[in-house]
Amino acid sequence: MQPTLPSNTLSVLPHPAPSAGTPTRRHDLDWLRVILFGLLIWFHLGVFTFWLFPDGEAPVGVAFVVDVMHQWRLAALFLISGMGTAFAFRRRDLKTFLNERLIRLGVPLLFATYVLLGGLIAPIETLWLMLVPFPGVDAMPYAHLWFLRNLLLYSVMLAPLFAYVRSNPESGPVRAARWTVDAGRGLALIIVPALILAASAVLTKPWHYGEVGMWWEFPHYFLFTLFGYLAIQTGAAWFERIEALRWWLLATTLPLSVLWFSIKHDGPGGLMEGGWAMWGRDPFSLLTTGGTVLQTFHAWMWCLLIFAWGARLLNRKSRALSWLNEAVYPTYIMHFHITFPWMAVAGILGMSWWTSTALGTPFVVAGVLACFILFRRTAYLRPLVGLRGGREEAEKLWPFTATDERGARILLHLTAHAVTGGALFVLMVFAVATGFVEV
């Protein structure tokens, strides 16, 4: 959902320097980021409207798609974020990197939490809950923007490693990453990261169920971010290896999903969510350990699968890609403010889940892109939704390009801020009226 959310064009620059024929721009990563955030809109709209089904419960087919997607969608985004971070850090020193992360992640996080999500109503309590490591899903003042918070924390936590690796390009972590890619013709790449994820989950899952990046999910997504960073340190080797494995991954990952879903659907409650020790169960039984290992392998295999086919099919330039990639950040921030009004409309009109999802998805996509278009032209609000630059960037766009007169441009800036501010006010009213923001 993000972010540096990675930089607008993700690159892979092998150490010490790219060899001839080595790609230095990974358009597939940009495309995957756009696609994954598009799926996020569909996912949230679909999951939050399960009550539109006659019995309030999704059919098995829908549940399968949603549950399986939930295992890898966020993991893949953190993997991409780690890759984008690797690219960003190579052009910055440690201080510059951390300052940029505070601006790119911290400013939108504060703006959304205090303004878009109503934190200004209780500013001290909001600040306290932002500082609490795991406040619980019902107490998070930043709501869906936990992704930004986690990524900011991961950036700070991993910054010393980033600095060390840049100063020591043949250091142990880099050699380990290269060995993992090379060993066993891809076998180590499939097994080793999944086992590391499994070890983390086995130790942390029993004590509390995971929810939106908290508890056992915090180290889980931390590791995906780290793996993404290390993947870039291998140069093109990581992408070449997974692309060569794409058919094998396709043949094995889908059956693995069926196995995983059958255990999740029919197995004991809490096995996949975690927290079973709170209900008196053995924290380290054969069943819970086996289910945890299966879950981490499932998530890792899906990430490899989509990156492999992305490397094969999506690593191409497109005029639309740059625009869509820039739109990801603000649309992620704003999408719930349009999703909830649509949910109200679907309920009032008595839509089925299928109709609501089919009509609501393009409605929300159009709405968030409209917000992006407005914020993009609003010079002094751009940083609040994660857009780079200010007045100079805004004036590169129409209608500013239609005139060079200073007075006319000032009027255009005033108009842009007024229109965007008005749209923001309307969205806030809708958010309160539909219960997304409580006052």
BELWO-V310181 format. One record per residue. N is the residue number from 1. RES is the residue in one small letter. NEAR is the number of other C-alpha atoms within 10 Angstrom. Layout:
{{N;RES;NEAR} {N;RES;NEAR}}
This chain:
{{1;m;26} {2;q;27} {3;p;26} {4;t;24} {5;l;26} {6;p;25} {7;s;19} {8;n;21} {9;t;16} {10;l;22} {11;s;21} {12;v;22} {13;l;22} {14;p;18} {15;h;15} {16;p;11} {17;a;10} {18;p;14} {19;s;13} {20;a;6} {21;g;7} {22;t;14} {23;p;16} {24;t;16} {25;r;16} {26;r;21} {27;h;22} {28;d;22} {29;l;25} {30;d;28} {31;w;20} {32;l;21} {33;r;24} {34;v;21} {35;i;14} {36;l;20} {37;f;21} {38;g;17} {39;l;16} {40;l;19} {41;i;22} {42;w;20} {43;f;20} {44;h;16} {45;l;24} {46;g;24} {47;v;16} {48;f;12} {49;t;23} {50;f;19} {51;w;15} {52;l;21} {53;f;14} {54;p;10} {55;d;9} {56;g;11} {57;e;13} {58;a;19} {59;p;11} {60;v;10} {61;g;9} {62;v;13} {63;a;16} {64;f;18} {65;v;13} {66;v;17} {67;d;17} {68;v;18} {69;m;17} {70;h;14} {71;q;19} {72;w;20} {73;r;21} {74;l;23} {75;a;22} {76;a;25} {77;l;27} {78;f;32} {79;l;26} {80;i;29} {81;s;29} {82;g;31} {83;m;28} {84;g;28} {85;t;28} {86;a;26} {87;f;21} {88;a;19} {89;f;17} {90;r;15} {91;r;10} {92;r;13} {93;d;13} {94;l;16} {95;k;10} {96;t;12} {97;f;18} {98;l;17} {99;n;12} {100;e;15} {101;r;22} {102;l;17} {103;i;15} {104;r;23} {105;l;28} {106;g;19} {107;v;16} {108;p;23} {109;l;26} {110;l;19} {111;f;18} {112;a;21} {113;t;23} {114;y;19} {115;v;14} {116;l;21} {117;l;22} {118;g;22} {119;g;22} {120;l;16} {121;i;13} {122;a;11} {123;p;13} {124;i;11} {125;e;13} {126;t;19} {127;l;16} {128;w;12} {129;l;17} {130;m;20} {131;l;10} {132;v;10} {133;p;12} {134;f;16} {135;p;15} {136;g;15} {137;v;16} {138;d;7} {139;a;12} {140;m;18} {141;p;23} {142;y;24} {143;a;17} {144;h;17} {145;l;21} {146;w;19} {147;f;23} {148;l;22} {149;r;18} {150;n;20} {151;l;25} {152;l;21} {153;l;16} {154;y;20} {155;s;23} {156;v;17} {157;m;12} {158;l;15} {159;a;18} {160;p;12} {161;l;13} {162;f;22} {163;a;15} {164;y;12} {165;v;18} {166;r;18} {167;s;10} {168;n;12} {169;p;15} {170;e;14} {171;s;12} {172;g;11} {173;p;16} {174;v;20} {175;r;15} {176;a;14} {177;a;20} {178;r;19} {179;w;15} {180;t;22} {181;v;24} {182;d;17} {183;a;11} {184;g;11} {185;r;14} {186;g;17} {187;l;13} {188;a;15} {189;l;23} {190;i;19} {191;i;14} {192;v;14} {193;p;19} {194;a;21} {195;l;16} {196;i;15} {197;l;23} {198;a;23} {199;a;16} {200;s;18} {201;a;21} {202;v;22} {203;l;13} {204;t;21} {205;k;28} {206;p;26} {207;w;17} {208;h;18} {209;y;20} {210;g;22} {211;e;15} {212;v;18} {213;g;19} {214;m;20} {215;w;21} {216;w;23} {217;e;22} {218;f;18} {219;p;17} {220;h;24} {221;y;24} {222;f;23} {223;l;21} {224;f;25} {225;t;28} {226;l;22} {227;f;19} {228;g;21} {229;y;25} {230;l;24} {231;a;25} {232;i;25} {233;q;28} {234;t;23} {235;g;23} {236;a;20} {237;a;17} {238;w;21} {239;f;23} {240;e;14} {241;r;17} {242;i;26} {243;e;22} {244;a;16} {245;l;18} {246;r;19} {247;w;13} {248;w;12} {249;l;21} {250;l;17} {251;a;11} {252;t;14} {253;t;20} {254;l;16} {255;p;11} {256;l;17} {257;s;23} {258;v;13} {259;l;14} {260;w;21} {261;f;19} {262;s;12} {263;i;16} {264;k;18} {265;h;15} {266;d;8} {267;g;14} {268;p;12} {269;g;12} {270;g;18} {271;l;21} {272;m;24} {273;e;17} {274;g;25} {275;g;22} {276;w;22} {277;a;16} {278;m;13} {279;w;11} {280;g;8} {281;r;12} {282;d;13} {283;p;21} {284;f;15} {285;s;10} {286;l;10} {287;l;13} {288;t;22} {289;t;20} {290;g;14} {291;g;20} {292;t;24} {293;v;18} {294;l;20} {295;q;25} {296;t;25} {297;f;23} {298;h;22} {299;a;24} {300;w;23} {301;m;24} {302;w;26} {303;c;22} {304;l;24} {305;l;24} {306;i;20} {307;f;23} {308;a;25} {309;w;21} {310;g;22} {311;a;22} {312;r;17} {313;l;11} {314;l;18} {315;n;18} {316;r;14} {317;k;13} {318;s;11} {319;r;7} {320;a;8} {321;l;18} {322;s;15} {323;w;11} {324;l;19} {325;n;21} {326;e;20} {327;a;24} {328;v;27} {329;y;26} {330;p;24} {331;t;27} {332;y;21} {333;i;22} {334;m;21} {335;h;21} {336;f;21} {337;h;25} {338;i;22} {339;t;26} {340;f;24} {341;p;20} {342;w;22} {343;m;21} {344;a;16} {345;v;14} {346;a;20} {347;g;16} {348;i;9} {349;l;10} {350;g;12} {351;m;16} {352;s;17} {353;w;23} {354;w;14} {355;t;12} {356;s;22} {357;t;21} {358;a;13} {359;l;14} {360;g;23} {361;t;21} {362;p;13} {363;f;15} {364;v;24} {365;v;18} {366;a;14} {367;g;18} {368;v;25} {369;l;18} {370;a;15} {371;c;20} {372;f;25} {373;i;15} {374;l;19} {375;f;27} {376;r;27} {377;r;26} {378;t;26} {379;a;21} {380;y;15} {381;l;19} {382;r;22} {383;p;21} {384;l;21} {385;v;24} {386;g;27} {387;l;22} {388;r;17} {389;g;14} {390;g;16} {391;r;14} {392;e;9} {393;e;15} {394;a;22} {395;e;21} {396;k;12} {397;l;12} {398;w;10} {399;p;14} {400;f;18} {401;t;11} {402;a;12} {403;t;13} {404;d;10} {405;e;9} {406;r;9} {407;g;10} {408;a;13} {409;r;17} {410;i;12} {411;l;12} {412;l;18} {413;h;21} {414;l;13} {415;t;14} {416;a;20} {417;h;19} {418;a;13} {419;v;15} {420;t;20} {421;g;16} {422;g;12} {423;a;15} {424;l;19} {425;f;13} {426;v;12} {427;l;18} {428;m;20} {429;v;13} {430;f;19} {431;a;22} {432;v;17} {433;a;15} {434;t;18} {435;g;12} {436;f;18} {437;v;18} {438;e;12} {439;v;12}}
